[in-house]
Structure formats: C-alpha cells, structure tokens
Amino acid sequence: MQYSYLIVDDNKTNIQETLRKFEEFPDYYCAGIAENKDDAINKILELQPQIVFLEISPKNKKSNLSLNIITELYRFIDNVPYFIALTASSKLAFEAIQAGVSDYLLAPLSQFDLRKSLLKFQKTNPAAANGTICIRSYGDYQFISLNDIVYLKADNNTTDFYLQNGRKLTAYKTLKHYETNLPFYFFRIHNSYIVNINFVSRINTGKSLCYLNNSDLSISFSKTFKDNVDTIIRKIAPEYL
C-alpha cells in the first residue's frame, strides 16, 4: 500500500532532511511541498495527501499562524488529512493538539520517532490494499477490485472503467464523482481521463502523453492537470523533479 504526504515548511534545509528520512520508507511518497499557508491549503485541497507534516516554530510568528491551516481546511472539506507537527520545541505541543494535530515530533527528526509516528498513522487509518468499488448499472451491481482498474474515461454523464483484463464497464455517474471518491493513487490527467498510477509505465511531457500497461496504451494529458502529472512523476521517480 502506498501513502502520500505533503511537507509544509519554509526552510529548504529542513525539507531536504525530512525527505532523506523517508528514503527508508518506500511505502510513502511526497505528493508536494508548500512553503506558506496559502500554498499549503491550495495543495492539500488539490493533491489530497493522507499526511501533512507541518513545521511550526515558537520563534517565528508567521510559522505559528500555520496552525490555522487546519481550521481553514474545515471551511472546505469535512475530513482533513492526518497532521503531524514538526518543531524544535515542545512549547507548542498543547496548542498544536488543540488545533487538531494528530502527532507532534521534535526536530532534529529521528528515524525512530518518524517510524513510530508512521506506524501510529497506519494503525489509526487502516487501508486495505485490495479495496473494491461497486459499479451499478440499473439493477446490476458489479464489485471490482481497485487494483484491476487501469483508467477511467468520461462519456457525457457516464464513466467507462477500463480493467486490466481488457473488460470495459460503464457506470452511470460522472468522472467528477470518481475523481472525488477514488483513493489517492488515482489521478485525473485530462477532462476525460483518470489513471491508476500503478499502471503508468511512461510519461512523455513533450507529446503530453501518458502510457499505461507497459506502454501498450497511451492517453493524452492536458495543461490543466499538469500538477497531477508532476505528482505522478515525483511518486515514481522523485530524482527527476
């Protein structure tokens, strides 16, 4: 199972150190980085990370206000990500917990503390790798493994599901509905397409093409969803961004 996280920190050295710590946790990938409050809120709403690492500092008033990110998010969404505060001091622990932070780690971040925090997250947020989705067509209910879905294609007010075995199923709901409700490893890359990143085998940014199923299939991505494409590349090959 893959888990996504976002780093909110205005210190580039701290960001690089946090990323290095994650090299020992291949089940986690960085969905994005934000250096201020507005950028953090925007990326959380857009990228929907499961965990947000939020740097706070008692010496920097601007950073203290970053705790308000959690309050701001509740204006737009009901379920906010799992927030983990990163700080060099324990002075803000009570305030952070009151604001809705789920865990509190002291800097410099140790591998052991990070490991414990991630295990705590997994324990409180269990996720089945082989989840299913129900596709209904009138009175016919079909239960499909999420891992079998290669991509989705919009067809007016319906959505076609293309499966690994070559089957195509039609659901009487819009692509927007599935964009909101599918797990984090499904990304919209075009007004008409959502892809399962586990089947992405190649991305050609020059031709704006995303290849699936070992390059047997290619679909276009648009500039509107370029950030999502960058996130896919970051997940698969972070060294190239």
N, C-alpha and C positions, 0 to 999 in steps of 0.2 A: 504494500500500500504506500502511495506517495502522499506527502503532506506539504502544503505550501505555507510560506511565511513571508512577511514583509518587515523590513527594518526601517524604523523611524529614528533618525539620528542626524544631527548637524555636524558631526565630527567624522571626517572621512577615515581617520586612523582607527576609530572605534568600529566603524562599519567593516573595514577590511579584517579586523581582528575577529569580529563576530562571524564573518563569512569563513574564515580559516577554521574556526572551531567546528563549523558544520561539515567540514570535509570528512569527518569520521561518522557522519550520519547520512548515508546515501538515500534514505527514505524521505529526506526533507530537501526541498529546493526553494531558492529565493525567487519569489514572484515579482519583487520590486523593492526599490529603495526610495524613501522620501526624506527630505531634509527640513521640512517645515510643516506646520499644522494643516494649511490648505491643501498642500500636495498630498499629505498623508490621507486626509479624508477622501480626496478625489481618487487616489489609487486603491484605497480599501473598498470603496463603492464599485470601482471598475474591475479590479482584479479578484476581489473576494477571497483574500488569503484566509487560511484557517487560524494562523497565529500571527500576532503583531508584536514585535519586540520594540518597546517604546523607551527611549532614553530620556531620563529626567535628571535634573541637576539642581541642588539647593542653592548653587552659586549663580545660576543663570535664570533670571526671572522669566525670560522668554520660553525656556525649556519647561519651567514649572507649568506654564499655561498649556502645555501639550497634553496634560491630563484631561483637559476639556475636550479632546478629540473624542473620547468615549461618549460624553454627554451629547456632543454634536451628532454623532452617528445615530443615536436613538431617535433623532428627528426624521431620519430617512429609512432606517431598517429596524426590524424587530429583534433580529439575532445578530449581535456584534461578534467579531472574532474573539479568540482567546488571547487576551492581552497579558504580556509578560514585561514587567518594568525592568530596565537596566539602569543602575545608578551606582555611584561611588560611595554613597552614604545611605545609612538606614533611617535617616531622619524623616524621609517622606513615605515610609512604608505604610503607616496608618492612613495617611491621606490618599495614597495610591489605591489601597484596598477599598476604601470608601468610594472612590471614583469608579470602581469596577474592575480593577486589575486582578487577574487570577493568580499571578505568581510574581515574585519580587527577587531579582538576582543582583548580587553586588559585583561591581567591577573592581579589579580586572576579572572578567568572566573565566571561571574554571571549567574544564571539560567535565568534571564530575558533577558540578552544580547544574550545568546545562543538560547533562544526561538525565539527572533526576527530574528536572523540570519537564523535559520532553516525555518521559515515562508517565509523569503525572497527567500531562495533557492527554496522552493516549488512553489512560485509564478512565478519565472523565469524559472523553469524547470517542468512544469506541466506533470504529468504522469497518464495515465488512468489505473486504476486497472484492468479493463476488456478489455485489448488490444486484437487485433486479429492478426492472421498470415494467409497469403494466401498460400495454398498448391496446386501447379499446376501439373496436370498430362495431358500432351498434351493440348487439348482444354478445359479441365475440371478445373475450379477454385473453390476451397473449402475454405471458410473463417472460421477459427477455433479460438475459444477463447483460449488465452494463459493459462487461468486458468483451462482449461479442459485437458491440456497436462500433462500426468504423467511422461513419459520419452520418449527418442528418442534412436533408435538403428541403428547403421551403417550397411548397407548391400551393400558391394562393393562401387559403386559410387552413390547409392541412400540412403535415410534415411527413416526408418519407424517411424511413430508417433503413440504412444500408448495412447489412450484417457481414461478418467475416466469412460466413459460408456462402455468400452470394445472394442471399434472400433479400427482398425488399418488402418492408411492411409500411402501411400508411396509417397514421394517427390523425384523428380529427381535432387537432389542436395546433396552434401556430408555433413557428420556430421560436418566437419570443418567449412563449411559455416554457419551452425546454431550456432555453438559454438561462432562465432564472432558476430552474429546478434541478438541472442535472449537476452531478458532482464537479468539483474543481478541475478535473482533468479533461473536461470538455470545453473547448474554446470556440467562440464564434469568430470566424475569419472573413466573413462576407455577409452581405444582407441575406444571402440564400443558403449559407453553409455553416454548420458547426462540426468540428472534427474532434475525435478522440485522440489525444496526443500520444497515446500508447501505440498508435498505428502510423504516426508520422515518421517517414523514412528519409525525407529530403525536403529542403525549402530553398527555392530559387528566388531571391529577392529582386533580381534583375527582371525576371519574367513574371513576378508576382504569382508564383505557382507553389502549391503545397502538394507534395507527393505522399501517397498513402500505400499501405500494403506492399512494402518493399519496392516502391516506385512503379507498381503496376497501374496505379491510378493517380491522376493529377487533377486538382481543382484550384480555381483562382482565389486569391485573397485580395481585399481592397485596402486602400489607404486608410479608410475609416477605422479599420480594425488592425492597423499596423502594430499598435502597442501589444495586442494579444499575440501577434506573430512573434514579436520580440520576446515575449514571455515564454513562448514555446521554445525558442532557440536558447534562451537563458536556462531553461529547465534541462534541455538535452545536452547542450554544450556551452556552459557558462563562460568558458575561457575565450570564446569568440565575440563576446559583447563587452 
